[in-house]
């Protein structure tokens, strides 16, 4: 039919397009959380999506096959296409752009250069509807940011070499506002799944241009192209009308490594002047070919020349971690050969901080498994050696600089775990004892943690006599501060009740419960914990007693689980859940009290994951008590003639819970304790 289209028709088509493309879907007047349900609000556009799609299809066809319209002036068709693209993309009303987003691919194919230029112009415009569109989102199974179709349309036409640079740069400009769509652009550049006709030098060139536009975003993009960082990508979709010769294919091995190496070299060029980027590059050190490996080492050494000891530490530590990891597993297939490992060790020695106080941080980093190069037979053996090294360095620091500077040094450690227990065993504990109150009162969390661990270790070694001496001459506030840092024992509890009067509340609200091994006063202690709203800690104590073979009163267990159900049942952690079910199952066997049924009801859902015997008493009550069964049934199901009414959230949860219990109930109504049907229970008939 193209032959029947004349110049006089173009004006009429333009009018229709301007009307359809100026209309917007009124769902975009709704809040982002409500847009997915636009039909419920009777929100829509005047022109259907099919009309807009058909008109956009016409633009794409005329743009790619002008010879099909011999009766029309080609320049008029071209002008129509470009004008319509600009009208939408450069609109100041973001709702118009959002309404047309499903047609971006057709726009991009109709006139790739006009489309890419319009995107760039719209993003830099003062009153930019496109920027507003990219800033919008929609809530449906999580927040969905707008702009994904725009980036996809740009990357789709980038398969053509002549449009590659323009399209990729435009997509990058979009990512500056909406970086969540970065992976779409990444898929075009992957060395193992080429999706463009553009040769590799052209790809490298445009990435360098990205760095000129936005250095930080370009670095993030480049990192996605490094080995192992992107392992999946979508299937290659050819443009609908734009001719493209590229086929989805995997690069051959030589091409893949050449391109991967080029990306690594570019990363070295752009990353070695930034410390954080340099640290990121070190993660690839054991995955790089030999020539790039030594280039990277040279770049690291050169960059480190201008760093302070503090700045050198992270790089030096990362190098040693890598060295130790490969040394520990020297017999594994993935480990590096001796020569490059020696080069890493040599570089680490060159750039090591001169200040020994900075170097000892390495022994106290969060992850300790790569600290030592030697392979040990067990964790105990390794930790013993590590504690010896830590003790030696802490003692050296004290002997050289004194306690005040030692504590300042400790403040710079990633982790102070085990530092306090080590200090409690060194030969300057007297000076530490004199500073313990200052550390506990400090605003620094690490010093507080250091003080608590130190106190706990000293108390474990020297007992209550040392603690009493330590507390002499101090105020109630200071005594309470120390006592609530000591693990709970009968001796420390009696001492607290003896020395503290108005500070007892603070003691019971914070004292750790994991140190109690004597069950003599366990019921009393648990009642105190419940009084001060610590049911989780009470459960921890009961669990410790239970697993140690000390069984507490059923009343104590019930009150604890009841308190826990009211404050934490929905957020109960896995370990606590396992303990709760074990305790309820113990009560089923050993506590002849009907309140066990309440516990089974409150914690019913836990039995689905952790219970081996199930809520037996609850099920038996359902089977033997028709009134209770009917009450549950009425909660779970609405009556046939019952009117609809609004219910509270609490009532809704009860209904859901009742249904869940009935659904999993596995006893026949009328079943007695012997497992037989009792005909005397006639109410079920």
N, C-alpha and C positions, 0 to 999 in steps of 0.2 A: 504493500500500500504506500510505500515511501514515494513512489513516482507520482502519486496523486496529491502530495503535499506541496503547496506553493508558498511563496513569500507572504502572501496575504493571510495565510493561515497562521503564520508564526506569531503575528500580533495577537490573535485570538488565544492562541496557546499561552502566550506570555501573561495575558490577563487572568486566565484560569490558574496558572501556576502561582502568580502573585497572591491570589486569593487563598489558595490552598496552603502555600508556604508561609503566609502571614498569620494563619490561624494557629492556635496552640491548644493543647490538651489541658482542660481546666483542672485536671488532677494535680497539676503543679502549683495550684493555688492552695492545696492542702499542706499540712505539716508533713515533714519527711516520713514520720512514723505511720501516717495514714494513707500514703499514696498507693500502697499495694492493694488497698481495698477501695480504690476509686469508684468502682461500680456501685458499691453500697451507698456512696454519697451522690450518685447520679452525676458523676463528673466524666466528661469526655470532650472530644473536639467536634467542631461542626463538620469537618471533612474526615472521612474515614481513613484509616491507615492504608487501606487498599488503594484509594485514590492517590494518596501521596506517593506510595510505592510505585504505582503505575506511571506517574509523571516523572519520577526519578529514574525509572527504567528507560523512559523515552530519552532523557538527557544522556544516559550512559550509552544507549544505542547510537544516537546521533553523533556523540563525541567520538566513538570508535569506528563507526561505519558511515561517514558522511556521503560516501558514494551511493548509498542506498536511497538518497534523497536528491536526485539529479535536478528536480524542478525548483529547489531552494538554493538561495545564495549561501555558500558555505560560511561566509563571514557573519551572516545573520544568525545562523545556527550556533556558531562559536560564541557570538555575543550573548545569545539567549542563555546558553549553558553557563558562561562565566558570570552573567548578571544574577542568575538564580542561586548559584553557589555563594556568591558574595552576599546576596540578600539574606541568606540563612546564617552562614558562618559569622558574618560581621554584624549581625543584628545586635541591637543594644538590649533586647529582651531575651533573657536566658531561657525562658519558657518555650520560645519558638525553636531555639536550638535543641532543647531537650526533646521536643515533640518530633523533630526530624532525625534523631540519632540513629534510628534503624536504617536510614537511607544514606548514611555517611559513606559507606562502601561504594554505592553507586555514584555519588557525587565525586569521590576520589577517582573512580575509573573514567567518569565523563570528561574531566579535565584535571589531570594530576597536578600540573604546575599551578593552575589557578587555585585549586583546593589547598595545596600546601602553602602558597603565598597568603591566602586569606586567613589561614590558621595563624601564621606568624604575625600578620597585621592585626588580627583581632586580639591576640594575647597582649600585644604592646599598646593597644588603644587605651585611652583614659577611661571612657565609659564602655567597658568591655563586657558584652553579654556572655561571651565565651568563657571569660574568667569566672563570672558568676556561676555559669553552668558547671564548670569544673569544681567549684567549691561546694556544690550541692551533693546530697546523698539521699539514699532511700533505705528504710529499715525493713528487711525481709530475710529472716534467718541470719541476722547479723547486718551490720552496716555495709551497704553497697554504694561505693563512690561512683559518681558519674564520670564519664570520660573514657571508659574502656573501649567503647565502639569507635571513638574518634582515633585513639592510638592504633587500634586494629586496622582501621581503614588506611591510615598512613603507612603502616608496615606492610600492608597488602600490596600497595602500588610500588613499594620500595623493591619489589622483586625485579622490576625493570631497571637496568643499569642507568638509563638516562634520567630516571626520577629518584634514584636511590638517595643521593645526598640531600636533595630538597626534602624528601619525605621523612628521612631519619632525623634531620635537624628539626623539622616541625614537630615530630613526635617527641623529641627531647625537650622542646620548649613547653609542650603540654605536661611532660613529666616534672618540670620544675614546679608546677602547681599541684600536680597529682602524682607523686612518685610511687603510689601503690600499684601502678600499672607498668612498672619497670620491666617485669619479666616478658611482657609482650614484645618490647623492643629487643630484649636480649635474644629472643628466639631467632631473629634475623641474622645475628652475628655469630652464632655458635659454630665452632670449627668442625664439629662432627655432624651437623645437620644443616647444610647450607640452604638458604631459602631466598637467594637473590642471584641475579646475573652479575652483580657488581663484583669485580675482581678484588682480591684481598687487599692490595694497596689502597684501593678506594675506601674500603672499610676502616682501615687504620687511619686514613686521612680524616674521615668524618669523626672518629673518636677523638682525635686530637683537637678537632674543632669544638667538640663537646667540652673539653677542658677549658677552652677559652671562654665558653659561654657560662659554665657553672662548674667550677673545679671540684667541689665536694660531691655533687650529684654524678659527675662524670667518673669520679673514682669509684663510687658505689656501683655504677654500671659496669665499669671495667672489671671489678672484682667478680661479678657474676659470670665472666667469661674465662676466668682462670680455671686450671684443671680441678675437676671434681666439685665445682661450686654449683653448676647447673647440670642436673643429670636427666631431666625430662623436658620435653617441649611438645607443643601441640602439633598435630599433623599439618602438613603444608596444604593450604587451600588456595587453589589458583583463582585469580580474578575472574569474574563472570564474563567480562567482555574484553578486558585489556589483554592483548596478546603477550604471552610470557613463555619463554622456552625452558625455563628452569623446571626441573623435576625434583621431587623429594628424593634425596639420596644421602647416603653416608659418605663422607669424605674418605678417600683411601688413607692408609696408615701414614704415609709420608706427608701428605697434605695436612692431615690432622696435626701431626707433631710440629710441622713448620708454622702453622697458624697459632697453635697453642704457645709455642716458644716466642712468637712475635708478640702475643698478648702479654706474656710474662716480662719480656724485655721492656715493653711500654710501661708496664706496671712498675718496674724497677726505676725507669726514667722519671715517672711521675710521683713515685711514692717515697723514695729515699730521703727527700727533703722534709718529710713529716714523720715524727716519731711514731704516732699511732699507725700510720700506713706501713711504716717499716716493720713494726711488730706483726702486722697482719701478713706481710710478705714472708716473714720468717716461718709461718705455718706451712709454706709451700717449699721450704728449703730441701726437705727430703723427698720431694716429688719432682724435682727439676732435673733436666739433663745436665751432664757434666759441665759443658761450657757456660751455661747460664748459672749453674751453681756457684762457680768461682766468680762470675761477674757480680752475683748477689753478695757474696762475701766481701768483695772489694768495695761495693757500694755501701755496705753496712759499716765497714771500717772507716771509709771516708766520711760518712755522715756523722759517725761517733766522735770525730776529732773535735767538733765544736760543742759537744754535749758536756753538761756538768755531771758530777758523780751520780746525782739523783736521777738524771735523765738516762745515763748509761746503764743504770741498774736493771731496768726492765728488759733491755736488749740483751745484756749479759746473762741475766737469769733465764731468758727464753732460750738462748743458745745452749746453756748448760742443761736445761730441762730436756732439750732435744738430744743432746749428747748422752745423757744418762738413760733416757728411754731406750735408745738403740744399744747401749752397752749392756743394759739389763737383759735384753732379749737378743743377744748376739747370735744365737743359734736359729733365729726365726728367718723365714724367707724374705720378709719385708725390710730387714735391717740394712742400713747403709754399710758399704765396705769400710775398711779401716782407714784408708787414705782420706776420704772426705770427712770422716769423724775426727781424725787428727787435725784436719784443717779447721773444723769447727772449734775444737778445744784450743787450738793456737789462737784463733781470733778472739775467743772468750777471754783468754789470758791477756791479750793486748788491750782490750777495751774494759777490763774489770775496773770497778770503782777503786780508787786509792784508799778511801776511808773505810776502815774495817767495820765501823758501826753500820755502814750502809750495806756492806757485803753480807753481814750476818742475818739480814732480813730474809735472805734466801732460805734459811733453815726454818723460818716461821711463816712460810706462805701457806695459803689455804689448802692447796693440793700438794701432798707430800710424797706421792708415790714415785715421782721422777727426780727426787732430790739426790739420791745416792746412786752412783753408777754400778755398784756391786750388786750381784744377785744373791739374795738370802733365802734360806730354806723355809722361813716362816715370817709372818708379820711381826711376831713377838721379837724375833731376832733382829729384824730391821729396825723396829721401834726402839729397842735397847741401844743400838748403835746411834740412832738419831738423838735420843735423850742424852747420851754421853757427849755428842758434839754440841748440842744446845747448851748443856751445862757448862762446858768448857768456854764457849763464847760469852755467855752471860757472866761467868766469873771473871773473865778477862776484862770485859767492859766495866764491871764494878771496880776491879783493882786499878784500872787505868783512869777512869773518869769519876768514880763515885756513884752513889745510889741515885742522886737526882738526875744526872745525865743518862744513867742506865734506864730509868723509867721513861725519860724523853725518847730514848732509842726504842723502847718497847712500844711506845705510842705509834711508831711508824710501821710496825709489823702488820702484815695482812691478818694474821690470826694470833691471839694471845692464849689459845688453847694449850694447856700444859705448861705455860710459862710460870704461872703461880705455883704449881706443884713442884717445879724445878727450884724456884727461889726458896721454897720451904725446906729444901734439903741442902742448900749451900751454906757456907760458913759465915754469912752476914745476916742471919735471920733476926738478930737483936735489933739492927737498924731498921729492918723491914717492919718488925713489930711496932716500932715507934711511929712509923708512917702509915700504918694500916687504916687509921681513922681518916686521915687526909685523903687517901685513895678512895675509900668508900664514899666520902662526901663529894668527890670530884664530879664535875659535869661531863667528863669524858667516859663514855661507856666502856672503853677498853681498860681504863684504870679500875673501874668498878668490878669488871669481870676478873681482872688480875687479882684484886684484893679478895674477892670471894673464893676464888680457887686456892689462893694462898692460905686463907683461913681454914678452909675445909681440909686441906692437906695437913696443916699444923695440928688441927684438932684430931684428925685421924691418927697421927703419929703420937702425940703427947697427951691427948685426952682432956678430961674436965679440969684437972689441976692446972694445966697451962692456961686454959680458957679463963678460969677464975682470976689468975694472976694478971692476965691481959686486960681484964675488965676493971681492975682496981683503980679508983680515983677518977672515974669517968662519969659523965652525966647519964641520966636515964635515956636521953635521946641517942647518945653514942653507944650505950650498952645495947639498946634495942637494935641499932643499926648492925652491930656485930652479931647478935644472937639470931637475927632473922637471915643472916648469911650462912649460918652453920646448919648442916643437915640435922633434921629432927631426930633426937635420941631421947630416952627417958631422962638422962642426966641433964641435957641441955634444956629440956622442957621444964624440969623442976627448978633449974637455975633461973630461967626466965620468969617463972611465976613467983620466985622468991625475990628477985631483984627489981622487977618491973611492976609498976602499979598502973599509972595512967597510960603506959605505953604497950600494954598487953594486946590491945586491939591491933596495933600496927604489927606486932609480932605474929599473931595468928593469921593475919591477912597475907603475910609474905613468906613465912618460914618454909623452906623446902622440905618435902616429906620423904624423899627417897632414901634417907639414911636410917630409918627405923627398922630394926631387926627383931626387937622384943615385942611380943604381942600382948604383954601384960596390960598396958593402958591403951591398946589400939581402939577399943570402943569409945573411950573418953576422947581421944584425939580426933576420931572421925566426927563425933558430935560437935567438937569445936570447929572443925573445918566446914561442916555444914552450916553452923551458926554464922560463919563469916563468908558464906556463899562461895565455897570452894568444892563443889561436888566432884569436879573432875579430879582434883588432887585426892579427895577422899576415895574415889574409885581406884586411883593409882595405888594408894596404900592398901586397900582391901585386896587388890589384885596381887600385890607383892606378898601379902600374908597368905593368900589362897595358894599361890604357886609354890610357897615355901612350906606348905602343909599345915598352916595355922588357920583354922576355920572360925570365923567370927559369928556373933549372934545373927540369926535371921532378921531380926528387927533392924539391926544396924545396916545390913546389906539392903534391906527394903527401903529404908529412909534415904540411903545414898542414891539408889537407882531412881527413886521417886523424884528427888531433887534434881538429878541429872536430866531426867526426862522433861522437866519443866523449863530448863535453861539451855540445854545443849543437844537435845535428842536429834535435831535435824542436821547438826554439824558434827556429829560424833565421829572421831577418827577411827581408822581401821583397827589399831591396836586396842583401843577402848571398846570397840564393838565386839571384838573377840572375847574380851574379858567379861563384858556384860552378859553375853550368851552363856558363857561357862558358869557364871555365878547363878543365873536363873535356872540352868539345868541342875546345878547342885542343890538349889532350893527345892526344885521339883522332887528330889529324892529325899531330902533331909529336913524340910520345914513343912509341918502340917498346918498350913495357914492358907485360907482362901485368897489372900492378897497376892499370891503368886500369879493368879489369873490376871490381876491388874498389870503386873510386870510383863506378862506374855502379851497382853493387849498393847501396852505402850511401846514395846520393843519388837512387835510382831515382824516388821519388815527385816529386822536383823537376822531372824531365823532363816530367811530365804537364802542368805549368803554364808552364815556362820554356824547355824544350828544343825546338829546332827540328829537330835531327837525331836525337835519341833516343839511348838507350844501345846504340849499334851493336855494340860489341865484346861486350857481355853477350849480346845476341841472337844474334850470330854464334857465340859459344861454345856456346850452347844448341843451335844448329843443327848444329854440327860435333862436339860432344863428347857422345856418348850417356851416358857415365857421369855427367857433370855434369847432363844433362837428367833422368836417373833420380833422382839425389840431390834435385834440386829437386822432382820429382814426389812423392817420398816425404815430403818436408817439407810439401808443400801438401795432400796427401790421406792420410787414414787407410786402411790396408789393409783388404780385405774381411774377413779373419779376424783382424785385429789387435785385441787386447783393449783396452778403455778403461782409461786411466790418467791420473792427475793430472800435469799439465805445469806447468813454471814460467812465469812471465810472460815471461821472455826467449825461451823456446822457442815460446810462443804468438805472439810478435811475429815470429819467424822464419818460422813457418808462414803467418801472414797475408801477410808480405812475399813469400814464395815464390809464393803463390797470385796475388798482384797482378802479379808479373813474368810468370808463365805466362799470365795472362789478357790482358796487353797485348802479349805476344810475337807478332810479325807475320811471322816467317820460317818456311818449311817445313823440317822436319827434314831434314838432309842438304844444305842449301843452302851452297855454297861462297862465297868472297869475290867471285867473278864474278857471283853471283846465279843460278847454275845448280845443278841437283840433281846431287850427286856420287854415282854408284852405288857407289863404293868404300866409302862409309860405310854398311856393311851392318848395323851393330848396330841401326839404327832399324827394320829390316825384321822 
